[in-house]
Each structure stands twice: as C-alpha cells, then as structure tokens.
Amino acid sequence: MAMKFSDLPQAKKAAIGEQIVDNYLRQNGFIPYHPSEIDGAHPFDRLVASKDKKRIFIGEIKTKPARFHYPDTGINKKSYQEYQYIHEKYGIRIFLFFVDEKKGEIYGNYLDLLDKKRIEHRRDGKYVQYPLEQSTINRTSIRYWPTSAMELICKLDNAQIEMLCEHTTRSKQYEELYERNNRA
C-alpha cells in the first residue's frame, strides 16, 4: 500500500504550521478557507477573507526555519511561478507565512513586496542581492528573500515550538551545526 502524502514527516510538520496560522488568522478577524482535498494537489494553502469581507488574499504557509548561512528563507521556484500567475491572472495578492521553529516566530509578507530588489549584508561580511535564486543539491531552484523584508506576525509558544521540532526533516548534523552557529 502506497504511503499517503499526509503521512510523510514534512506533511505532518506542515499541517501543524497551517493549524497555527489558521488559529492566528481566526483570532485576528480572518476566515481561512482551505482545500477539502488534503492528500491531493491544490493550487494554494488558504484563501483568507476578513470577516467584514473587505480584505481577501491567498495565504501560503511554509513551515520551515530560515537558513543560517544567509539571512533569508525561500520557496521552490516552480511554486513561486504558480503564485505569480495566480496574482497576475486574478489580481489576488499572495501572502507568504513562514512558521520558523528556530526563531520561535511566524513572519512573512506579500509576495509583491518581497520581490522588491534589495541588498543585504551576510554574516561573512559579503553582500547579497535579493530576490536570490539558487539551485539545491537535487537541482531544485529556490527563490529566496531576506528575513529583514518580512513582518513579524506573532511569536510561537513553547508547546508549538516543541511540536514543530518533533517533526523536523533536517538532518541531525544540520541541526547540530545550526545550534553551534547560533550560540556563537
């Protein structure tokens, strides 16, 4: 029997992040609509509307920490292109929520604001121009934006951080390196 997508570790972690963002949105006067097909492909995570119907946007929820060698985080370029198409075709803004258990925060911004060109200073003293596109080891192209371009949405509580950490998909070696570099 084939494993369902929702049984994968990254899907379990994503579901936790999505629930945290949904709760935040509800507490702040928004209604998050989500696809009814949980184990199938869907064009976006949430259609979000204010209770007074005056604001509508698409919410994409990424449950992952920022990189530690660069002051940034990002998404798959293919997903980015799909969101751009939706925005251009229908005029609905896309908001990227990043649920980051390492920083203990949810942060994000509208895609059109993230895409403004900017230069950021890295830890090693070099400068990086954003948006930045790089390929990963498995040749997936990722589009990155600096975390300085993100707005703080809210802090995560200890229970939320713990739940997210239980489902991390990063290797133990990467996690140890991350901890070592952030103590310095």
MIFI-69345 format. One record per atom (N, C-alpha, C): x, y, z. Coordinates in steps of 0.02 Angstrom, whole numbers, plus 32768, in hexadecimal, padded with zeros to 4 digits. Layout:
N
XYZ;...
***
This chain:
184
802A7FC58000;800080008000;802C803E8000;801E806C7FD4;804580AA7FCE;803880D98008;806D80FA801E;8067812A8054;80428169803C;801481808064;7FF081BE8053;801E81F98061;8014822E803B;803D826B8044;80388284808C;7FFC828280A9;7FF2829B80ED;801782738122;803082378110;8057820F813F;80A1821F813F;80B88245810F;80FF8257810B;811182888143;814F8283815E;816382B08194;815B82FA8184;816E830E8146;816883558134;811F836B812F;80F2833D811C;80AB834D8119;808E8355815F;80A4832C818D;808D833281D3;80A3837581F1;80E1838781E4;80FA83C781FE;80D5840181DD;80C983FC819C;80A484308178;805E84388194;803D840181A4;7FF9840381C0;7FF884288203;802C841E822B;80318441826C;8038848C825F;8065849E8231;806E84E58221;802F85058206;800C84E181DB;7FCE84FB81BF;7F99850681F5;7F9584D88224;7F6584DF825B;7F76851B8287;7FB685258294;7FCC855F82BC;7FB885A08298;7FC685A48257;7FB585E18231;7F6985EA822E;7F4485B38223;7EFA85B88222;7EE085D58264;7EFA85BC829C;7EE485D582DE;7EF4862082E5;7F30863482CF;7F43867B82D2;7F1286A582A9;7F05868E826B;7ED886B4823F;7E9386BB825E;7E7786848278;7E3486878297;7E3386B882D2;7E6886B682FB;7E6B86E38335;7E70872C8321;7E84873882E2;7E8D877D82CB;7E5B87928296;7E2087738297;7DE98789826E;7DE887718226;7E0C873C8218;7E0E872081D4;7DF186DA81D3;7DD986C78199;7DBF8683818F;7DEC8661815C;7E11862D8171;7E3C86098141;7E1585CE8122;7E0E85D080E0;7DED859A80BB;7E25856D80A0;7E1D852C80A8;7E5184FE8090;7E3384C88063;7E5D84A9803A;7E448476800C;7E29843B8032;7DF3841E8019;7DD683E4803A;7DFD83A5802A;7E2283A57FF4;7E4A836B7FE0;7E8E83708001;7E97834E803A;7ED483558060;7F0E83308040;7F0282F48024;7F3982CD8008;7F4382D77FBE;7F25830A7FA2;7F2D83177F5B;7F4E835A7F4F;7F6383647F13;7F8183A57F01;7F4C83DB7F05;7F6184177F1A;7F3484507F1C;7F5B848E7F07;7F3984C07EEA;7F5C84FA7ECF;7F7B85287F04;7F6085297F41;7F7C85517F77;7F6085387FB9;7F80854D7FF0;7F6D85348032;7F2C8551804C;7F2485938049;7EEA85B38066;7ED285ED803C;7E9085F58039;7E7286338022;7E5B86548063;7E72868F8070;7E6686B080B0;7E3A86EE80A4;7E0586F480CB;7DD9872E80C6;7DCD874B810B;7DCA878D810E;7DB887AD814D;7D6D87A38158;7D5987A28197;7D12879781A6;7CE587CC8188;7D008809817F;7CD8883E8161;7CDA883D8115;7CFC880C80F8;7D01880180B0;7D278838808A;7D4D886080AE;7D718898808E;7DB888858079;7DD1884D8091;7E148837807E;7E1287ED806C;7E2F87DC8033;7E358797801D;7E7B878E8001;7E9C87588016;7EDE87497FFB;7EEA86FE8000;7F1D86E77FDC;7F3186A17FDF;7F69869C8012;7F64866B803E;7F97865F8070;7FBC861E8060;7FFC86238056;802785E8804D;804F85E0808D;804C85A580AA;806B859880EB;80A6856980E2;80E1858180F3;811E855A80EF;8138854E8135;813A85108149;814F84FE818D;819784E7818A;81C485188191;820B850B818B;8233854581A7;826C853781C6;8296856D81DE;82BD858F81A5;82D285CC81B3;82FD85F08184;834085CC8180;836585DA814B;83A985BF8146;83D585E28179;840D85C1818D;843785E381BD;847785FF819E;848A85EC8163;84C5860B8143;84B2864C811F;847286548111;8458868F80F0;841E86A9811A;841386EA811A;83DB87068141;839A87038118;838786C68104;834E86C180D6;8327868080DD;82F1867C80B8;82CA863F80B1;82A98642806D;828F860A8056;8274860B8013;824585D18004;823185CF7FC5;8203859C7FAD;821B85817F6A;820185497F58;820F85297F18;81FC855A7EDF;822785607EAE;821B858F7E76;81DC857E7E50;81CE853D7E48;819185287E24;815385427E49;8152853C7E8B;811A85567EB2;811585A17EAB;814F85C37EAE;8151860B7EA6;8131861F7E64;814285FD7E2E;8126860D7DEC;80DA86017DEA;80C385CE7E0C;807B85C07E0F;805785F87E35;8074860F7E6D;805586457E93;805586857E6B;808B86937E47;808F86CE7E1C;805786CC7DE8;804D86937DCA;8018868B7D98;7FD4869B7DB6;7FC6867E7DF0;7F86868A7E12;7F7C86D57E1F;7FB186F57E38;7FAD873C7E48;7FA087657E08;7FC587567DD3;7FBD877C7D95;7F7A876F7D74;7F6387317D74;7F25871F7D53;7EE787387D78;7EE787347DBB;7EAB87437DE2;7EB187817E0E;7EED879D7E13;7EF687DA7E3A;7EF287D07E85;7EF887937E9C;7EF687857EE4;7F3D87817EFE;7F4B87A67F33;7F8E87A77F4F;7F9C87657F73;7FDC87537F73;7FF387157F94;801C872A7FD1;800A870F800B;8030871B8048;805386DB805B;809686DF8063;80BD86A58079;80C786A880C4;80AE867680E7;80B8866E812F;80F1863B8139;8124864D815F;8159861E8170;8154860F81BA;814785D081CA;814385B8820F;8188859C821F;81AE85C18248;81F485B28255;81FE859E829E;8206855D82A9;820E854482EE;82518558830C;8284856582E3;82C5857882FD;82C485C08319;82A485ED82F6;829D86318310;826286378340;823686058340;81FB8607836B;81C9863B8355;81C386438313;8198867882F7;8174866182B8;813F868682AA;812286858267;812F86CA824B;814A86CB820F;8157870A81ED;8145870181A4;814087388180;813087338139;81208776811B;8109877480DD;80F687B180BA;80D4879E8079;80B887D28059;809A87C88018;80D287BD7FE4;80C687907FB6;80F7877E7F84;810E87BA7F5B;80E087E77F49;80F488217F21;8124884F7F48;811D88517F8A;814C887A7FB2;818E88567FBB;818C88147FC2;81CA87EE7FC9;81F487F37F8A;81D487F97F51;81F887F97F11;821B883B7F01;8215886D7F2B;823988AC7F20;8284889E7F29;82AC88B77EFB;82F588AC7EFE;831288CF7F3B;834188AC7F5B;836488C77F96;83A688A37F9E;83D388C27FC2;841488A47FD0;8419889C801B;842F88618030;843588508077;847C883A8088;848F884580C6;84D1883480DF;84CD87EE80FF;84FC87C280EB;84FF877E8107;852D877D8144;852A87468169;8555873C81A3;85A0873F8192;85B287288156;85F887268144;861287688128;85E9879C812B;85FF87DE8115;85F087ED80CC;85D987BC80A7;85C987C78061;858287E1805A;857287FA801F;853088148011;850D87E77FDE;84CB87E27FE5;84A387B97FB9;846987E27F9E;845D87DD7F5D;842387FF7F3F;83E787D17F3F;83AE87EB7F55;837087C57F57;833D87E67F29;830E87BD7F11;830687767F1A;834187507EFC;835087177F1B;838886ED7F09;836D86A97EF4;8387868F7EBC;8374864B7EA8;83B286207EA8;83AB85E57EC7;83E285B57EC9;83C5856F7EC0;83F085437EA8;83DC84FD7EA0;83F684D57EDC;83CE84A57EF1;83E284797F28;840A843E7F0D;842084137F39;844683D87F25;841F83AD7EF4;83DD83A87EFF;83B4837F7ED2;839983A77E96;83B883E17E89;83AA840A7E4E;8365842D7E4F;834984337E89;830B84597E90;831F84A27E96;82FF84CD7E72;830D85147E76;82E285347EAC;8302855B7ED8;82DF857C7F0F;82E685C77F08;82B085EB7F15;82B086347F14;82B1864A7F5D;82E386737F6F;82ED86897FB4;82E086D47FBB;82C986E77FF7;82C0872C800B;82DE87358050;82F78771805F;8315877B80A1;82E0877D80D8;82F187638111;82C187648149;82B487AC8160;82E287DA814F;82D888208162;829D883F813B;8289881F8104;8250883780DC;820E881A80F5;821287F18129;81D787D18144;81BC87F88180;817B87F68188;815B881381C3;815187DD81F7;815C87ED8236;814E87BE826C;810387B78273;80EA877A826E;80A3876D8275;8093876082BE;80B7873082DC;80AF87218323;80E786F4833B;80EE86F0837C;811E86C2839B;80FC867F83A5;8122864983A0;8108860683AE;811285F883F8;80E485D28415;80EE85BF845B;81188580845E;812F856E849A;815C853484A3;813D84F3848A;80FD84E98496;80DB84AC8480;80DB84A88433;80CF84DF8412;80CF84E083C9;811584D183AE;814784F083CC;818C84E583B6;819F849B83BF;818D847F83F7;819C84398404;817B840A83D2;813B841783C4;811883ED8392;813A83F1834E;814E842D8339;816F843682F9;81B3841382F8;81D8841A832E;821B83FB8331;821683AE832F;81E28392834A;81D983498348;81D2832F8301;81BF835B82D2;81B38346828D;81E58364825C;821F83788275;825083968248;826783648214;8275837B81D9;828D835081A3;82D7835E8194;82F4838C81B9;833B839A81B0;8364836481D3;839E835781B7;83C9832281D3;83E283378218;83F48305823F;840F83128282;844F833C827D;8479832D824B;84B783538240;84A8839C8232;847783AA8208;846383EF81F8;844984128236;842083EF825D;8404840C829A;843B841F82CB;846D83F282D3;84A584008301;84CE843C82E9;84D9844082A8;84FE8478828B;84D884B98296;849684B7828D;846C84F18297;8471850A82DF;846B84DB830E;846F84ED8356;84B4850A8367;84E984EC834E;852D8504835C;8536854B8341;852185578304;852A859982E6;850085CF8307;84C785BD8323;849C85EF8342;84AE85FC838A;84D885D383A8;84F085E183EC;852B861383EA;854D861483B1;8589863F83AA;8577868983A7;
***
